[in-house]
Amino acid sequence: MTAAPPASAEPVDLTAGQGIADLKPHLRYKAITGARPGAMLKSFQTGGFEPELNTSFLAANHAAEAWAAVTVRNASPDDGREGDPFVLALSLALVSEADIYLVRDEGLTEHLLRYSLFRPFDENEHAVNRLRTPQLDIAPGETVTLLVSLKLGPFHDFRLALETPSEHEASVFNDGIISAAFYAFSIAALVFGLGFHAAMRNWVGVGYAALFCVALALIAFIDGHLFRFFFPDDPQWQSPVGFGLLFGLSGFGFVAAQASIAQEERGTGFRAILLVLIGASLCGFGFSLFSPGPFAAVAAYGLIGLMILVQIYAGRLWMMQGGRIHFGGIGIAVLAALSLIFLFSLLSGAQASGGLLVPEVLKITFAILLTVTLGVLSINLIHLRRQNARAIAERMEALEAENTRSRELLEAQENAMRARDLASLRQRQLATASHDFKQPLSSLRMTFDSIADQASPEVRARLNEAFDYMEALSGQYLAETTPESKASDGQDELVVKSASEPATPERADEAYSLSVVLGTVEQMFFEEAISKGLKLLLVDCSLETDLPPIILMRILTNLVSNAVKYTKQGRVMLGVRRAGNAAIIHVFDTGPGMSETQFQRLRQEHQKGDQSSGHGLGLAVCFELARQNDLDLDYCSIEGKGSLFRLTIPVVAT
C-alpha cells in the first residue's frame, strides 16, 4: 500500500488553509461489484482506474457499484506544526451505501464514513442534504489517498468536497438557507394555491396543487428530509415511500388531467385512457413493492413522461372549449417540456464540468413550474370569474331592458285599449247622433212633401236632392257603426265596424252619370257662393261611373265647401277630364292657397286653419275615403294664388 501513484493519477495539492470545493474532476473510477478496499487501492495505484465513471443504470435490477480514488497532498512546507483539519462532504442523492477510506503514506487506513440507506438515521453522518465524515488531519507535506465505495441510486452524478472546518460550516449554513428558502416558498405557494382554488371551487386548480404537493414530497425524499423527520428509526420504509411518491407523481398527474376534461364530451375516449394510466400507476407501485430497483424506476419514469404528454393533450382539449380561455394546460405542458429540456442540458453540463447536480436542477425546475402553473391557473380562473361576472351583468342589463320594454309595451297596450274604448265611445255617439238625426229628418221631409206643391219645381228638386244626401249620409253612419254578430267556434261576438278601418271598395248597383252628382254639389253651394260674390262654375260631362254616389258626394262636398269657405274673391270651378278608363274631377279655387307644411297639417284629423270655425275633419275625410275606395286624390297649391284638387275615379265605358 506504500507504492507511489502512477503518472496518470497526479496528486492534488492543498493550499494552506483552503480546501477543494469539488474533487470529482480529479477522481479516477472503476465499476466493479463486491471488491475489497485493499484490492481497489492496489488497482488505483497501478493505473487500473479510469478517468470516467462508466456505470449502467439498467445493467441489473439492483444498485450499480463503483469505486473512486484520488491522491491529495498537503503542499504546505513541513515545519513541524500539526496537520491541517478537513472534512469530506459527499453530495449524492439516494445513494444506497457509501464508504470513504483515508490511506496515509505509511499505510494506515482510516474508515471515515460507513453509510447505509438501510440503517437508522444518524445525525452525525449528515449535513443538511449531504453526507459528511468526521474531521480528519493532513500534515504539511503529507500525501494521502481517498478511496470511495459507492452503491449508486438513480442519480450517478455527485460532488465530493474536501473542506476546512470553517468552509464546511459556511457551506452547511448556505445549504440550510437555500433549502429553507426553497421549502418555505414552495409550501407557502402550495398552501395559497390549495386554499385559493378550493375557495373558488376550482377543482382543476386543486388537482394541480395536489400534484405539486406530491412532487415536493418527492424532492424532500431525495434530500433525505422525509427519512430524517418522519421515520428515522425505520429505514425499511425508504423504498416503499420513494416508489410510492414516484408512481404517485404520475398518478396524480393523470387524475388532474381527468378532472380538467371532466366536462368535455369529446374527451370521453381520452378519459378511458386516463383511467387505464391511473391503474398502471397503481400496478407499478405494487410491482415496486415486490421488486424495488432500476426496472421499477424506469417504469415510473415512463409513466411520468406519459403524464407530460397527457397534459399537452388536456391543454388542447381545454382550448377547444367554445368561448372559454383555457391557456393554463397548454402553458403548463410547454413549460414542462422546456423544463425537461433544461434539466437534461444541465445534467449533461453537470457531468461534464461539475456543475449543478440533479436534485438542484429538480428544485429549479420545480420552482419554475410551480410559480408559472399556479400563476397561470389563478390568472385564468380570475379571468373566467370576471367573464362570468360580466356575463351576469350583461344578462341583468338585458333583463332590465326587457323589463323596460315590457313596461312600455304594457303602457302601449293600455293606451291602445283606452284609444279603442274612446273610439268605441265616439262610434256609439256617432250612431246615436245619426239615429237621432234620422227621425227629425224624416219628419222634416214629410212636412216638406206636404207643402211642396207651393214651391217651384226647381226648388223642390234641390230640396229633394239635399234630403236624399242627408238621409244617405246618416244611413251610412248607422251602417258603419252598427254591431254585427259574428260566429266563432260556436260563440257569437259583437264586432263594431270603424270608418277608419280599410274596407273593400264598393260599387253601385248600376252606373250613373257624373253630371247628377256634380249638379247636386253645384246646387248645394251655389247660393253660398253667390252670397260671397264668388262664381261657382260647373263644367258638365256625360261620363258614367259605378262608384257609390254617397262616397263621391262626401268627397266633393267637402272639397267644394272648403273652396267656397276660404276663397275671398274670384271663382270656384268644378270640372271633369277623361283619362283612359278613369275620370279626373278637378276642384279649383282662387283662394289663399297652402304651403306643403300647412297642407300636411290640415289633412290630419281635427286640424284646422286659423280662421276656420269647423272641426278640422274635411280634408281628412276626403283623403280617408279616397284611400278606402282605392281612389287617387292629390293636390297642388300656390300660396296667394289658389289650390287645385284632383280626384281620379273609375268610369264605365258607354
ZAKESE-814744 format. One line per 5 residues: number of its first residue (from 1); for each residue x negated, y, z negated of C-alpha. Coordinates in pm, 1 decimal, padded with zeros to 6 digits. Last residue first. Layout:
NUM	X:Y:Z | ...
//
This chain:
654	12050.0:05373.7:07288.9 | 11748.4:05258.9:07087.7 | 11796.2:05291.3:06715.7 | 11571.0:05533.6:06531.2 | 11326.2:05480.7:06244.0
649	11237.1:05777.0:06021.5 | 10937.8:06015.1:06007.9 | 10983.3:06312.8:05774.3 | 10769.7:06619.2:05848.4 | 10753.4:06909.5:05602.5
644	10630.3:07252.9:05715.1 | 10542.7:07538.6:05481.7 | 10521.2:07917.4:05502.7 | 10298.3:08215.8:05585.7 | 10171.1:08360.8:05256.8
639	09975.8:08046.3:05167.9 | 09961.7:07809.8:05461.2 | 10135.4:07475.2:05428.9 | 10124.9:07134.5:05588.6 | 10342.3:06842.4:05492.2
634	10382.4:06467.6:05497.8 | 10666.6:06220.8:05459.9 | 10633.4:05875.5:05619.1 | 10917.6:05640.6:05538.2 | 10872.0:05291.9:05396.5
629	11202.8:05310.1:05204.6 | 11060.2:05320.2:04851.4 | 10782.2:05557.0:04953.6 | 11018.2:05803.8:05122.4 | 11249.2:05797.2:04820.7
624	10950.7:05869.1:04592.7 | 10828.1:06152.6:04817.0 | 11167.2:06326.1:04820.9 | 11239.8:06269.9:04451.9 | 10901.9:06419.2:04350.9
619	10961.6:06717.2:04579.2 | 11293.8:06799.0:04412.3 | 11224.1:06698.5:04048.8 | 11088.2:07016.2:03886.5 | 11389.9:07074.4:03664.5
614	11525.5:07391.5:03826.3 | 11486.2:07758.0:03732.5 | 11182.5:07811.2:03955.3 | 10985.9:08136.6:03945.5 | 10662.0:07985.9:03804.1
609	10690.3:07676.1:04021.7 | 10799.3:07338.9:03897.9 | 10651.6:07017.8:03757.1 | 10902.6:06776.8:03600.3 | 10796.8:06490.6:03825.1
604	10479.7:06536.0:04028.8 | 10505.0:06682.9:04381.6 | 10457.4:07028.4:04229.8 | 10105.0:06953.4:04102.0 | 09970.1:06811.0:04425.9
599	10130.3:07100.9:04615.2 | 09983.6:07365.5:04387.6 | 09634.6:07216.4:04422.5 | 09667.0:07196.4:04800.6 | 09775.3:07560.1:04815.0
594	10138.8:07640.2:04876.1 | 10350.1:07851.1:05116.3 | 10517.9:08183.3:05034.6 | 10824.6:08117.4:05252.3 | 10860.2:08118.4:05629.9
589	11032.0:07782.6:05640.3 | 11013.8:07461.1:05842.0 | 11188.9:07128.7:05787.4 | 11093.1:06894.9:06070.8 | 11255.6:06554.8:06126.9
584	11027.0:06316.0:06316.2 | 11216.2:06039.2:06496.3 | 11079.9:05692.8:06548.9 | 11066.1:05428.6:06820.1 | 10836.9:05643.0:07036.6
579	10801.2:05987.9:06881.1 | 11127.5:06185.4:06905.9 | 11141.8:06538.2:06768.8 | 11409.0:06662.7:06530.0 | 11496.5:07007.9:06392.3
574	11573.8:07206.6:06075.8 | 11453.9:07567.9:06062.7 | 11452.2:07806.6:05770.0 | 11415.1:08174.4:05855.2 | 11263.3:08506.5:05774.5
569	11281.0:08659.8:05430.5 | 11249.6:08559.0:05067.6 | 11195.2:08185.7:05119.2 | 11178.6:08007.7:04781.0 | 11539.4:07890.0:04744.2
564	11612.6:07830.9:05111.5 | 11304.6:07609.4:05155.3 | 11361.2:07430.4:04824.3 | 11724.9:07352.8:04917.8 | 11619.3:07243.1:05267.6
559	11367.1:06990.2:05123.0 | 11605.2:06865.7:04851.6 | 11898.5:06839.2:05092.7 | 11679.4:06659.8:05346.5 | 11556.0:06389.2:05107.8
554	11894.3:06322.8:04948.1 | 12080.6:06323.4:05279.3 | 11837.6:06077.5:05438.7 | 11878.4:05840.0:05144.2 | 12261.3:05880.9:05143.3
549	12271.0:05822.6:05519.0 | 12126.5:05468.5:05489.2 | 11864.2:05444.8:05767.2 | 12030.8:05288.1:06072.2 | 11933.4:05571.8:06306.3
544	12077.6:05748.6:06611.5 | 11926.7:06022.8:06826.8 | 12160.5:06283.1:06985.7 | 11987.2:06595.8:06863.1 | 12081.3:06942.8:06732.6
539	11822.9:07205.4:06649.1 | 11952.3:07367.4:06333.3 | 11862.6:07723.6:06230.7 | 11924.0:07872.2:05887.0 | 11850.6:08243.1:05925.5
534	11789.4:08420.1:05599.8 | 11954.7:08731.5:05455.5 | 11982.5:08582.5:05107.5 | 12365.2:08547.1:05127.4 | 12328.7:08395.5:05476.6
529	12100.0:08123.8:05340.2 | 12343.0:08038.7:05060.4 | 12636.1:08027.5:05306.8 | 12449.8:07790.7:05539.0 | 12321.9:07558.2:05265.3
524	12584.4:07280.5:05264.4 | 12690.1:07341.7:05628.9 | 12334.5:07285.5:05750.3 | 12298.7:06968.1:05545.3 | 12624.2:06835.5:05689.8
519	12512.6:06921.4:06043.7 | 12182.3:06738.3:05992.7 | 12363.2:06433.7:05856.1 | 12609.7:06414.7:06148.4 | 12348.2:06518.5:06405.5
514	12140.6:06215.1:06312.9 | 12397.3:05998.2:06486.8 | 12499.1:05671.5:06324.3 | 12387.7:05312.1:06338.1 | 12590.0:05043.0:06167.2
509	12576.8:04861.9:05835.5 | 12306.0:05097.9:05713.0 | 11957.9:04966.5:05638.9 | 11781.8:04913.8:05309.6 | 11410.8:04925.0:05234.7
504	11309.6:04658.1:04978.1 | 11259.9:04826.9:04646.1 | 10961.2:04962.1:04451.5 | 11059.8:05060.3:04095.9 | 11114.5:05432.5:04027.0
499	11492.0:05412.3:04055.4 | 11494.3:05156.8:03779.1 | 11707.2:04846.2:03779.9 | 11808.8:04720.7:03437.3 | 11781.0:04343.8:03389.5
494	12002.5:04171.4:03133.2 | 11913.5:03813.6:03051.9 | 12110.5:03495.0:03102.3 | 11984.7:03152.3:02995.4 | 11984.5:02820.0:03177.4
489	11616.8:02842.6:03263.6 | 11661.3:03197.2:03399.0 | 11991.3:03327.8:03532.4 | 12001.9:03701.7:03591.2 | 12296.6:03916.7:03485.6
484	12273.4:04272.1:03613.1 | 12266.6:04594.5:03415.2 | 12388.9:04902.4:03613.9 | 12131.5:05180.6:03653.7 | 12073.6:05169.3:04029.1
479	12441.2:05109.8:04112.4 | 12554.7:05398.7:03890.5 | 12302.2:05635.6:04049.6 | 12415.6:05520.0:04396.9 | 12781.9:05584.3:04313.4
474	12697.2:05933.2:04186.2 | 12522.1:06011.2:04514.7 | 12794.4:05859.2:04728.7 | 13062.3:06056.0:04540.9 | 12861.5:06377.7:04573.6
469	12797.6:06323.4:04946.2 | 13162.3:06238.1:05021.4 | 13282.0:06543.7:04828.1 | 13046.0:06765.2:05027.7 | 13158.7:06611.3:05355.0
464	13522.5:06658.0:05255.7 | 13455.9:07020.2:05162.5 | 13289.3:07091.3:05498.7 | 13571.6:06923.7:05692.7 | 13842.4:07102.5:05495.4
459	13670.0:07437.2:05553.1 | 13651.1:07376.6:05929.1 | 14011.0:07256.0:05944.2 | 14132.0:07582.3:05777.2 | 14272.8:07560.8:05428.0
454	14644.7:07562.6:05324.5 | 14696.9:07197.4:05408.5 | 14407.3:07107.3:05179.4 | 14610.7:07185.0:04866.3 | 14699.5:06826.7:04765.5
449	14374.4:06690.3:04906.6 | 14177.8:06936.9:04694.3 | 14354.3:06819.0:04379.8 | 14276.2:06459.2:04470.7 | 13916.1:06562.0:04528.6
444	13895.5:06732.3:04190.1 | 14040.4:06427.4:04018.9 | 13778.4:06202.7:04187.0 | 13502.5:06445.2:04085.9 | 13642.3:06460.3:03732.3
439	13600.7:06078.4:03710.6 | 13264.7:06047.0:03889.4 | 13080.9:06294.9:03666.2 | 13145.5:06087.4:03355.6 | 13014.1:05777.5:03533.6
434	12712.7:05962.4:03668.8 | 12642.2:06115.0:03326.6 | 12675.7:05778.3:03156.0 | 12450.0:05612.0:03411.8 | 12196.5:05892.9:03382.0
429	12201.5:05871.6:03000.3 | 12165.2:05496.2:03019.7 | 11877.5:05538.3:03259.9 | 11717.5:05800.0:03035.5 | 11744.8:05563.5:02738.7
424	11594.2:05279.8:02941.3 | 11312.7:05510.4:03047.3 | 11257.0:05609.5:02684.4 | 11253.9:05243.3:02577.6 | 11013.2:05165.2:02858.2
419	10795.4:05460.4:02759.4 | 10803.2:05349.6:02395.0 | 10718.0:04995.3:02500.5 | 10438.0:05123.9:02721.2 | 10305.2:05334.3:02434.2
414	10314.7:05028.6:02207.1 | 10140.3:04824.2:02472.1 | 09880.7:05096.2:02515.8 | 09830.5:05109.8:02137.5 | 09790.9:04733.4:02130.9
409	09546.2:04752.1:02419.5 | 09350.3:05022.0:02238.4 | 09346.2:04811.5:01923.5 | 09237.9:04506.1:02122.5 | 08970.0:04710.6:02297.8
404	08839.9:04826.4:01960.6 | 08842.0:04469.0:01830.4 | 08656.2:04358.2:02141.1 | 08401.2:04633.0:02083.4 | 08369.9:04526.6:01719.2
399	08332.5:04163.5:01825.8 | 08069.9:04260.3:02082.3 | 07886.7:04466.1:01821.2 | 07900.0:04170.4:01582.1 | 07768.6:03942.5:01855.8
394	07489.1:04186.6:01927.1 | 07402.8:04194.1:01557.0 | 07412.2:03813.7:01540.9 | 07189.8:03791.2:01848.8 | 06953.0:04047.9:01699.0
389	06936.3:03848.7:01376.1 | 06881.0:03527.7:01572.4 | 06602.0:03692.2:01769.8 | 06453.4:03823.7:01447.2 | 06466.4:03475.9:01299.2
384	06304.2:03338.6:01613.6 | 06023.5:03594.2:01587.9 | 05974.9:03520.1:01218.9 | 05953.9:03149.4:01300.5 | 05707.0:03210.2:01581.2
379	05494.7:03429.9:01357.3 | 05500.9:03164.7:01086.2 | 05424.1:02883.2:01328.9 | 05142.6:03079.6:01490.7 | 04990.7:03177.5:01155.7
374	05028.1:02830.8:01008.3 | 04858.6:02682.6:01312.8 | 04592.0:02951.7:01353.8 | 04479.2:02951.8:00993.4 | 04490.7:02574.6:00951.4
369	04322.2:02510.3:01284.1 | 04035.6:02748.2:01210.3 | 03990.0:02624.3:00852.0 | 03999.9:02260.8:00965.7 | 03746.8:02318.8:01241.3
364	03507.5:02491.4:01000.5 | 03559.0:02217.9:00742.4 | 03504.9:01942.7:00999.3 | 03187.2:02112.7:01121.2 | 03054.8:02113.1:00762.7
359	03151.9:01749.3:00714.0 | 02975.9:01657.2:01043.2 | 02647.7:01826.2:00956.9 | 02541.4:02164.3:01089.5 | 02195.5:02198.2:01242.3
354	01906.7:01950.3:01227.5 | 01790.8:02025.1:01577.4 | 01900.7:01735.0:01797.8 | 02146.4:01562.9:01566.8 | 02303.8:01891.8:01471.1
349	02320.7:02008.8:01830.7 | 02506.9:01696.3:01934.1 | 02734.3:01734.0:01634.7 | 02791.5:02097.0:01724.0 | 02897.2:02000.6:02075.0
344	03123.1:01727.4:01940.0 | 03295.5:01963.9:01697.7 | 03337.5:02245.4:01948.7 | 03500.2:02002.8:02189.2 | 03719.6:01883.2:01903.1
339	03804.6:02243.0:01813.6 | 03895.2:02319.2:02173.3 | 04131.9:02020.7:02182.4 | 04288.0:02116.0:01850.3 | 04317.7:02476.8:01961.9
334	04499.2:02369.0:02275.9 | 04731.5:02141.9:02079.0 | 04810.0:02402.6:01817.2 | 04873.4:02674.8:02072.7 | 05100.4:02450.0:02278.4
329	05294.2:02349.5:01967.7 | 05333.8:02707.3:01845.2 | 05448.3:02858.6:02178.5 | 05812.9:02773.6:02112.4 | 05996.8:03077.8:02243.3
324	06364.3:02987.8:02283.9 | 06595.1:03072.9:02571.0 | 06613.4:02721.0:02711.9 | 06396.2:02461.3:02536.1 | 06127.2:02356.3:02782.3
319	05851.5:02526.9:02581.2 | 05923.7:02297.9:02288.0 | 05898.9:01993.5:02515.9 | 05555.2:02110.1:02630.4 | 05446.5:02155.4:02268.6
314	05555.1:01800.1:02198.3 | 05340.7:01685.9:02492.1 | 05032.0:01861.8:02356.2 | 05104.6:01739.3:02003.6 | 05130.6:01382.9:02132.9
309	04788.0:01417.7:02292.9 | 04647.4:01519.2:01952.2 | 04821.1:01221.7:01787.3 | 04672.9:00991.7:02049.9 | 04325.6:01107.1:01944.7
304	04415.8:01045.9:01579.6 | 04536.7:00697.6:01674.5 | 04202.8:00626.0:01841.2 | 04012.0:00748.2:01535.0 | 04217.7:00515.2:01313.5
299	04145.2:00216.0:01537.6 | 03775.4:00308.7:01532.6 | 03786.6:00317.6:01150.7 | 03944.9:-00030.2:01137.3 | 03662.7:-00164.5:01352.3
294	03398.2:00025.5:01151.7 | 03486.9:-00142.0:00821.3 | 03763.6:-00244.8:00589.8 | 03910.1:-00580.8:00693.4 | 04200.6:-00685.8:00472.6
289	04306.4:-00340.9:00351.3 | 04207.8:-00188.1:00684.7 | 04462.0:-00408.2:00866.2 | 04742.9:-00271.7:00647.5 | 04632.3:00081.9:00731.3
284	04637.6:-00003.6:01099.0 | 04986.1:-00152.2:01063.6 | 05112.9:00173.2:00909.5 | 04951.3:00380.4:01185.0 | 05095.1:00145.0:01449.6
279	05442.8:00189.4:01297.5 | 05407.5:00565.6:01337.3 | 05295.2:00502.3:01695.1 | 05603.8:00288.9:01764.9 | 05829.8:00557.8:01615.7
274	05655.5:00814.8:01833.7 | 05725.6:00606.6:02143.5 | 06095.5:00598.3:02051.8 | 06088.2:00975.0:02006.5 | 05944.1:01006.8:02356.6
269	06233.4:00810.6:02500.2 | 06483.2:01050.7:02338.4 | 06279.9:01364.6:02416.4 | 06513.7:01489.1:02689.6 | 06784.8:01549.5:02431.5
264	06554.8:01776.1:02231.1 | 06687.1:01848.6:01881.0 | 06446.1:01615.2:01697.3 | 06151.7:01745.4:01901.5 | 05962.0:01910.4:01613.0
259	06056.6:01643.0:01360.9 | 05906.3:01365.2:01572.4 | 05592.4:01575.7:01630.1 | 05554.6:01617.4:01252.7 | 05606.8:01242.3:01203.3
254	05343.7:01164.4:01467.8 | 05094.9:01396.2:01296.1 | 05184.1:01245.4:00957.6 | 05093.1:00901.1:01093.8 | 04765.4:01023.1:01247.3
249	04649.1:01175.8:00920.3 | 04789.2:00886.0:00717.1 | 04562.4:00647.0:00906.6 | 04255.1:00833.8:00782.2 | 04405.7:00911.8:00441.7
244	04489.6:00546.4:00380.1 | 04151.7:00442.3:00515.1 | 03976.7:00655.5:00254.5 | 04213.1:00567.2:-00031.5 | 04195.0:00193.7:00038.5
239	03810.5:00202.2:00065.6 | 03734.8:00412.2:-00242.2 | 03985.8:00245.7:-00472.4 | 03734.7:-00022.3:-00579.1 | 03524.1:00260.8:-00722.2
234	03747.0:00273.2:-01030.2 | 03565.3:00468.2:-01302.8 | 03555.1:00796.7:-01114.0 | 03921.6:00765.2:-01003.1 | 04073.1:01112.8:-00965.0
229	03809.1:01383.1:-01018.1 | 03477.0:01247.8:-00885.6 | 03617.6:00996.9:-00636.9 | 03855.3:01258.7:-00496.4 | 03571.3:01511.9:-00483.9
224	03336.9:01288.0:-00284.5 | 03291.8:01538.9:-00000.1 | 03444.1:01286.1:00242.5 | 03739.4:01240.5:00005.1 | 03787.3:01617.9:-00012.0
219	03788.9:01625.8:00368.8 | 04053.8:01350.6:00371.5 | 04262.0:01541.5:00115.4 | 04242.4:01848.4:00339.4 | 04365.5:01645.0:00638.0
214	04654.2:01506.2:00431.8 | 04751.7:01858.0:00326.4 | 04717.5:01968.3:00689.1 | 04981.6:01714.8:00791.1 | 05205.8:01833.1:00506.3
209	05179.8:02189.4:00642.0 | 05266.3:02055.0:00986.3 | 05577.3:01884.5:00852.6 | 05683.7:02191.7:00653.3 | 05652.6:02401.7:00969.8
204	05875.2:02156.4:01156.8 | 06112.8:02155.2:00861.7 | 06185.5:02526.5:00897.9 | 06429.9:02574.1:00613.5 | 06308.9:02934.6:00567.0
199	06229.9:02859.6:00201.3 | 06060.6:02535.9:00304.8 | 05865.0:02724.8:00571.0 | 05741.2:02986.4:00324.1 | 05669.8:02748.8:00037.6
194	05483.7:02492.7:00246.2 | 05284.8:02755.8:00433.8 | 05203.5:02957.0:00120.6 | 05094.0:02648.2:-00068.9 | 04894.7:02538.1:00236.1
189	04720.5:02874.3:00269.7 | 04639.1:02885.5:-00101.5 | 04505.7:02527.8:-00092.3 | 04288.8:02600.6:00211.5 | 04151.5:02927.8:00076.1
184	04071.3:02778.1:-00263.8 | 03922.0:02468.7:-00100.6 | 03692.1:02668.2:00125.2 | 03595.7:02923.9:-00140.1 | 03516.4:02650.1:-00392.4
179	03303.8:02463.6:-00137.8 | 03116.6:02778.5:-00036.7 | 03056.4:02880.0:-00399.9 | 02950.9:02529.0:-00503.6 | 02716.4:02489.1:-00207.6
174	02559.6:02824.9:-00286.9 | 02511.7:02728.2:-00652.7 | 02365.9:02390.5:-00557.4 | 02133.5:02563.6:-00310.2 | 02020.7:02810.8:-00575.8
169	01967.9:02538.9:-00836.2 | 01770.3:02330.9:-00587.7 | 01555.3:02625.6:-00489.4 | 01479.0:02691.3:-00857.4 | 01398.1:02325.1:-00917.6
164	01174.4:02312.9:-00607.4 | 01332.0:02146.7:-00310.6 | 01265.4:01844.7:-00089.4 | 01569.5:01831.0:00137.5 | 01706.3:01531.6:00327.4
159	01986.4:01616.9:00571.7 | 02217.6:01365.6:00734.7 | 02356.9:01248.4:01066.4 | 02486.0:00894.3:01083.2 | 02850.7:00957.3:00993.5
154	03091.1:00658.2:00980.0 | 02908.5:00515.0:00676.9 | 02539.4:00435.0:00664.1 | 02368.8:00187.7:00437.4 | 02048.7:00381.2:00376.1
149	01701.5:00298.7:00246.4 | 01463.0:00593.8:00200.6 | 01085.2:00580.0:00158.7 | 00901.5:00897.0:00062.1 | 00525.1:00863.4:00085.0
144	00294.0:01069.2:-00134.7 | -00021.5:01273.0:-00079.3 | -00180.4:01460.2:-00371.7 | -00388.5:01772.9:-00318.6 | -00209.8:01956.5:-00597.7
139	-00002.5:01710.9:-00799.1 | 00347.1:01608.3:-00684.5 | 00598.5:01592.0:-00965.5 | 00950.5:01445.0:-00953.8 | 01278.1:01577.6:-01093.7
134	01563.2:01327.8:-01093.3 | 01708.7:01248.2:-00754.8 | 02003.0:01414.2:-00585.2 | 02306.8:01308.1:-00384.4 | 02501.6:01590.7:-00221.5
129	02865.6:01711.8:-00241.1 | 02837.6:01924.2:-00557.6 | 02504.8:01795.2:-00692.7 | 02548.0:01424.9:-00758.0 | 02337.2:01147.3:-00910.4
124	02354.7:01281.4:-01266.1 | 02735.9:01284.1:-01258.4 | 02751.8:00908.2:-01208.4 | 03075.4:00780.7:-01052.2 | 03141.3:00414.1:-01110.7
119	02966.0:00169.4:-00875.7 | 03088.3:00063.3:-00532.8 | 02961.0:00367.7:-00347.6 | 02611.5:00265.9:-00452.5 | 02322.5:00494.7:-00545.0
114	01974.8:00395.4:-00671.0 | 01763.4:00708.3:-00664.3 | 01400.8:00778.0:-00768.5 | 01260.2:00425.2:-00763.1 | 00894.6:00511.8:-00829.8
109	00611.7:00319.7:-00662.6 | 00251.2:00348.7:-00782.5 | 00012.2:00253.6:-00503.4 | -00274.2:00488.1:-00597.7 | -00167.7:00723.3:-00321.7
104	00184.4:00757.1:-00453.5 | 00498.7:00582.2:-00328.1 | 00830.0:00756.0:-00403.9 | 01139.0:00543.8:-00333.9 | 01491.1:00656.1:-00245.1
99	01781.7:00408.7:-00236.3 | 02118.8:00489.1:-00078.7 | 02431.5:00274.9:-00053.5 | 02769.0:00317.3:00113.4 | 02707.3:00664.6:00257.9
94	03037.1:00848.5:00294.2 | 02878.9:01182.9:00384.8 | 02501.9:01214.3:00388.7 | 02336.1:01518.6:00228.7 | 02038.4:01385.5:00030.3
89	01865.8:01610.8:-00224.4 | 01508.5:01535.4:-00344.6 | 01396.4:01743.5:-00640.6 | 01050.5:01892.2:-00688.6 | 00807.4:01980.8:-00970.9
84	00447.9:02086.9:-00890.4 | 00180.9:01873.6:-01049.6 | -00024.5:01989.9:-01348.1 | -00334.6:02200.8:-01306.9 | -00674.9:02055.3:-01234.6
79	-00767.5:02293.4:-00956.9 | -00676.7:02057.4:-00675.8 | -00606.3:02305.4:-00398.8 | -00241.7:02333.1:-00292.4 | -00161.0:02133.5:00022.3
74	00073.6:01898.4:-00159.4 | 00103.1:01623.3:00097.7 | 00423.9:01453.2:00214.6 | 00443.5:01132.4:00416.1 | 00781.0:01042.7:00565.9
69	00999.9:00732.8:00572.8 | 01343.9:00625.2:00689.8 | 01509.5:00284.2:00668.5 | 01832.3:00176.6:00831.3 | 02145.9:-00024.5:00762.8
64	02479.6:-00005.9:00952.7 | 02788.1:-00054.9:00737.5 | 03001.6:-00356.5:00824.7 | 03210.7:-00482.5:01114.0 | 02908.0:-00526.5:01335.7
59	02722.4:-00332.0:01605.0 | 03010.5:-00083.1:01614.6 | 02839.4:00219.3:01459.0 | 02518.7:00143.6:01640.6 | 02184.6:00253.6:01498.8
54	01882.4:00406.4:01664.8 | 01732.8:00670.7:01436.8 | 01463.2:00845.3:01638.4 | 01088.4:00891.9:01565.4 | 01029.9:00514.9:01543.3
49	00883.4:00311.6:01258.5 | 00635.3:00027.6:01308.5 | 00333.3:00259.0:01302.7 | 00120.8:00056.2:01062.0 | 00201.8:00274.9:00763.7
44	00571.8:00252.2:00837.5 | 00565.1:-00126.0:00868.3 | 00370.4:-00151.5:00541.3 | 00623.9:00067.2:00366.4 | 00910.4:-00135.4:00512.2
39	00758.7:-00461.4:00392.4 | 00714.0:-00324.7:00043.5 | 01063.7:-00177.6:00028.4 | 01243.5:-00504.1:00117.9 | 01443.5:-00570.0:00434.2
34	01804.9:-00696.0:00438.0 | 01911.0:-00540.8:00767.1 | 01694.5:-00336.0:01002.2 | 01707.5:-00001.4:01178.4 | 01369.7:00166.0:01152.0
29	01316.3:00536.1:01127.0 | 01043.8:00801.7:01108.0 | 01114.5:01128.5:00929.1 | 00959.2:01463.2:01013.1 | 01269.7:01619.5:01174.9
24	01473.8:01492.9:00875.1 | 01265.7:01662.5:00608.3 | 01504.0:01955.6:00573.4 | 01467.5:02255.6:00342.8 | 01106.1:02178.5:00252.9
19	00993.1:02305.7:-00085.6 | 00804.0:02611.3:-00192.3 | 00596.0:02699.3:-00499.3 | 00265.2:02612.9:-00333.2 | 00319.9:02518.1:00029.3
14	00381.9:02152.1:00098.6 | 00219.1:01984.9:00396.0 | 00399.6:01717.9:00596.0 | 00186.0:01414.1:00658.9 | 00115.1:01300.9:01018.4
9	00308.7:00993.9:01121.0 | 00183.1:00911.0:01468.3 | -00171.6:00940.3:01350.1 | -00130.0:00633.3:01137.9 | -00077.4:00653.5:00761.0
4	-00367.4:00573.5:00542.5 | -00371.5:00232.6:00374.8 | -00300.7:00234.1:-00001.2 | 00000.0:00000.0:00000.0
//
